Amino acid sequence: MTQPGTVVVLNGASSSGKTTLLQLLQERLEEPYLDAGIDKFIWMLPERWLERPLWDDVLGLATAAGAAGHRLFSGMHHAIAELSRAGNNVLADHVLVEPGWVAECAALFADLPAYLIGVRCPLEVLVERERSRRNRTLGQAAAQHPLVHAHGVYDFEVDTSSLNPQECAEQVAGFLASGDPPRAFEIMRGRQVM
């Protein structure tokens, strides 16, 4: 029987530094980790679906998904679980703004070696980062900020405003190497988050 691979879900608002952290962890971690993050799944969509009005049925301002978005991200969650069950290690950046996504991830990942890492950043820093980047939708970070950490449970957290990306990656890698078992998804499944 194949041993499940480790799953590391990086959850935070837009512009919090999740993608950079994921890339650094891929380089830093000894075992190979697949990138199965949110952007990989979004970019599977036909290009016309990345622009309004079709985009609104996917993720709108990235605070509530439409029907297409719910199908897409449910597929992402199930794909991550199956990749792990096949023995693959997985890194996935996510924006858990929908309570249903939290519940689904808890149900799918609680019995796997799956860690939930909080990628935190103060709102004023998120807004400034969003403003300085040309590939962000203005207002998205502020809209996500009160929602993305609402479930309140993590295995580990980093603050990307007080540490540089490399330091954040070192902290996460150090935590993963510590041997502490994952608990966040199991706790959330026990709460029956909906």
C-alpha positions as CSV (number, residue, x, y, z in Angstrom):
1,M,0.0,0.0,0.0
2,T,1.3,3.4,-1.0
3,Q,2.1,5.8,1.9
4,P,0.2,9.1,1.4
5,G,2.3,12.1,0.6
6,T,2.5,15.2,2.8
7,V,0.2,18.0,1.9
8,V,1.0,21.6,2.9
9,V,-1.8,24.1,2.3
10,L,-0.7,27.8,2.5
11,N,-3.8,29.9,3.3
12,G,-3.8,33.7,3.1
13,A,-5.2,36.8,1.4
14,S,-4.2,38.0,-2.0
15,S,-0.8,39.7,-1.9
16,S,0.2,38.0,1.4
17,G,3.1,36.2,-0.2
18,K,1.7,32.7,-0.6
19,T,3.0,32.1,-4.1
20,T,6.6,33.2,-3.3
21,L,6.5,31.1,-0.2
22,L,5.4,28.1,-2.2
23,Q,8.1,28.5,-4.7
24,L,10.8,28.9,-2.0
25,L,9.5,25.8,-0.2
26,Q,9.7,23.8,-3.4
27,E,13.4,24.7,-3.6
28,R,14.1,24.3,0.1
29,L,12.3,21.0,0.9
30,E,14.4,17.9,0.3
31,E,11.6,15.7,-1.1
32,P,9.8,16.9,-4.3
33,Y,6.6,18.7,-3.7
34,L,4.0,19.3,-6.5
35,D,2.5,22.8,-6.9
36,A,-1.2,22.2,-6.9
37,G,-2.2,25.7,-5.9
38,I,-5.2,27.9,-6.7
39,D,-3.6,29.7,-9.6
40,K,-2.7,26.4,-11.3
41,F,-6.4,25.5,-11.3
42,I,-7.6,29.0,-12.3
43,W,-5.3,29.0,-15.3
44,M,-6.8,25.7,-16.5
45,L,-9.9,27.7,-17.5
46,P,-10.4,29.0,-21.0
47,E,-9.0,32.5,-21.3
48,R,-12.4,34.0,-21.9
49,W,-13.5,32.8,-18.4
50,L,-10.7,35.0,-16.8
51,E,-12.5,38.2,-17.8
52,R,-15.9,39.6,-16.7
53,P,-18.7,38.8,-16.9
54,L,-17.7,35.1,-17.0
55,W,-15.1,35.6,-14.2
56,D,-17.9,36.6,-11.8
57,D,-19.2,33.0,-12.0
58,V,-15.8,31.7,-11.0
59,L,-14.5,34.0,-8.2
60,G,-15.7,37.6,-8.7
61,L,-13.7,39.7,-6.3
62,A,-12.3,36.5,-4.7
63,T,-14.6,36.6,-1.7
64,A,-17.4,34.3,-2.9
65,A,-17.4,31.9,-5.8
66,G,-20.1,31.3,-8.4
67,A,-21.1,27.8,-9.6
68,A,-18.1,27.5,-11.9
69,G,-15.8,28.5,-9.0
70,H,-17.3,26.0,-6.6
71,R,-16.8,23.2,-9.2
72,L,-13.3,24.3,-9.9
73,F,-12.1,24.5,-6.3
74,S,-13.9,21.3,-5.3
75,G,-12.0,19.6,-8.1
76,M,-8.8,21.2,-6.8
77,H,-9.4,19.9,-3.2
78,H,-10.2,16.4,-4.5
79,A,-7.1,16.4,-6.8
80,I,-4.9,17.4,-3.9
81,A,-6.2,14.5,-1.8
82,E,-5.8,12.0,-4.7
83,L,-2.3,13.2,-5.4
84,S,-1.4,12.6,-1.7
85,R,-3.1,9.2,-1.7
86,A,-0.9,8.3,-4.7
87,G,2.2,9.1,-2.7
88,N,2.9,12.6,-3.9
89,N,3.9,15.5,-1.7
90,V,1.8,18.6,-2.5
91,L,2.1,22.3,-1.8
92,A,-1.0,24.4,-2.5
93,D,-1.6,28.0,-1.9
94,H,-5.2,28.8,-1.3
95,V,-7.6,31.6,-0.3
96,L,-10.1,29.9,2.1
97,V,-12.8,32.6,2.0
98,E,-15.7,30.2,1.6
99,P,-16.8,28.2,4.7
100,G,-17.8,25.4,2.4
101,W,-14.2,25.1,1.1
102,V,-12.9,24.9,4.7
103,A,-15.4,22.1,5.5
104,E,-14.5,20.2,2.3
105,C,-10.8,20.5,2.9
106,A,-11.3,19.3,6.5
107,A,-13.3,16.3,5.3
108,L,-10.8,15.4,2.6
109,F,-7.5,16.1,4.3
110,A,-8.1,15.2,8.0
111,D,-7.0,11.6,7.5
112,L,-4.0,12.6,5.4
113,P,-0.6,14.0,6.5
114,A,-1.9,17.4,5.6
115,Y,-0.8,20.7,7.3
116,L,-2.6,24.0,7.2
117,I,-0.2,27.0,7.3
118,G,-1.5,30.5,7.9
119,V,0.2,33.2,5.8
120,R,-0.7,36.3,7.7
121,C,-0.1,40.0,6.8
122,P,-1.6,43.2,8.2
123,L,-4.3,44.8,6.0
124,E,-2.3,48.0,5.4
125,V,0.6,46.0,4.1
126,L,-1.6,43.9,1.8
127,V,-3.2,47.0,0.4
128,E,0.2,48.6,-0.3
129,R,1.5,45.4,-2.0
130,E,-1.7,45.1,-4.1
131,R,-1.3,48.8,-5.2
132,S,2.3,48.4,-6.1
133,R,1.7,45.3,-8.3
134,R,0.2,45.6,-11.7
135,N,-1.3,42.1,-11.8
136,R,-3.7,42.5,-8.9
137,T,-7.3,43.5,-8.7
138,L,-7.5,46.5,-6.4
139,G,-9.7,45.9,-3.4
140,Q,-9.3,42.1,-3.5
141,A,-7.0,41.9,-0.5
142,A,-9.1,44.1,1.7
143,A,-12.2,42.1,0.8
144,Q,-10.5,38.8,1.6
145,H,-8.8,40.0,4.8
146,P,-11.7,39.5,7.2
147,L,-12.7,36.2,5.7
148,V,-9.6,34.2,4.9
149,H,-8.5,33.4,8.5
150,A,-12.1,33.2,10.0
151,H,-11.9,29.5,10.6
152,G,-9.1,30.3,13.2
153,V,-7.1,27.0,13.2
154,Y,-3.6,26.4,11.9
155,D,-0.8,24.0,12.4
156,F,1.7,26.8,11.9
157,E,1.6,30.5,11.0
158,V,4.0,33.0,9.5
159,D,3.8,36.8,9.2
160,T,5.2,38.0,5.8
161,S,5.3,41.6,7.0
162,S,7.8,40.9,9.8
163,L,9.9,38.2,8.0
164,N,11.3,38.2,4.5
165,P,10.2,35.4,2.1
166,Q,13.3,33.3,2.7
167,E,12.9,33.5,6.5
168,C,9.2,32.5,6.2
169,A,10.2,29.5,4.1
170,E,12.9,28.5,6.6
171,Q,10.3,28.7,9.5
172,V,7.8,26.6,7.6
173,A,10.5,24.1,6.6
174,G,11.7,23.9,10.1
175,F,8.2,23.3,11.4
176,L,7.6,20.5,8.9
177,A,11.0,18.9,9.9
178,S,10.1,19.0,13.6
179,G,7.8,16.0,13.2
180,D,4.8,17.7,14.8
181,P,1.8,15.9,13.5
182,P,-0.9,17.9,11.6
183,R,-4.0,18.7,13.6
184,A,-5.8,21.7,12.0
185,F,-7.9,19.8,9.4
186,E,-8.8,17.1,12.0
187,I,-9.9,19.8,14.5
188,M,-12.0,21.6,11.8
189,R,-13.6,18.3,10.7
190,G,-14.5,17.7,14.4
191,R,-16.2,21.0,14.5
192,Q,-18.2,20.2,11.4
193,V,-17.4,23.6,9.9
194,M,-20.0,24.5,7.2
